[in-house]
Amino acid sequence: MKFKYFLRGLGVGIVFASIIFFVAYRQMGTTKMTDQQVMERAKELGMVEPDTSIKDLLESNTDIENHMDKNVSDTEASSEEATVSTAEATTEAVTTENMTVAESVSVTVEKGTNSYAVAQQLQELGMVADAAEFDDYLIENGYASRIRVGTHALTKGMDFHTIAEAISDPM
């Protein structure tokens, strides 16, 4: 067998395989989802749009509760009633948690303000119980030198780490 015929056959094989892979690749690409389909699928999975207000979420949760209450009234067996009452209690707990809206607090840090002054301001706003303890946390974890100037929106109930991350520059 001559080397020239071997190379010719190898080249034809590569071209043929490339054509097959190209056709297969093009067929796989036809099942792409549109943006609208992606958004619909995300809603099915329970995700919400960024511009959805808390009021809208609570209203949709109330609709779900009403639907569950209707299903509860349709059940008659005692074992099913026990299961339903457990589901109602769970739903009420979730609803209560969703209805508690965290109180928002704004903290303004001016240029030249040290970490202890920020900690004192947070204590006055009720965000931390002890300013000295929070200042020690900031210093020990390297946040004291990275506090950003400006107004920071915080919510009541945040822990030291979350507050420190919110008021400081990222590493």
Secondary structure as GFF3:
##gff-version 3
##sequence-region A 1 171
A	DSSP	alpha_helix	3	28	.	.	.	ID=ss1
A	DSSP	three_ten_helix	29	31	.	.	.	ID=ss2
A	DSSP	alpha_helix	35	44	.	.	.	ID=ss3
A	DSSP	alpha_helix	54	74	.	.	.	ID=ss4
A	DSSP	alpha_helix	78	99	.	.	.	ID=ss5
A	DSSP	beta_strand	104	109	.	.	.	ID=ss6
A	DSSP	alpha_helix	115	124	.	.	.	ID=ss7
A	DSSP	alpha_helix	131	140	.	.	.	ID=ss8
A	DSSP	three_ten_helix	144	146	.	.	.	ID=ss9
A	DSSP	beta_strand	150	155	.	.	.	ID=ss10
A	DSSP	alpha_helix	160	167	.	.	.	ID=ss11
###
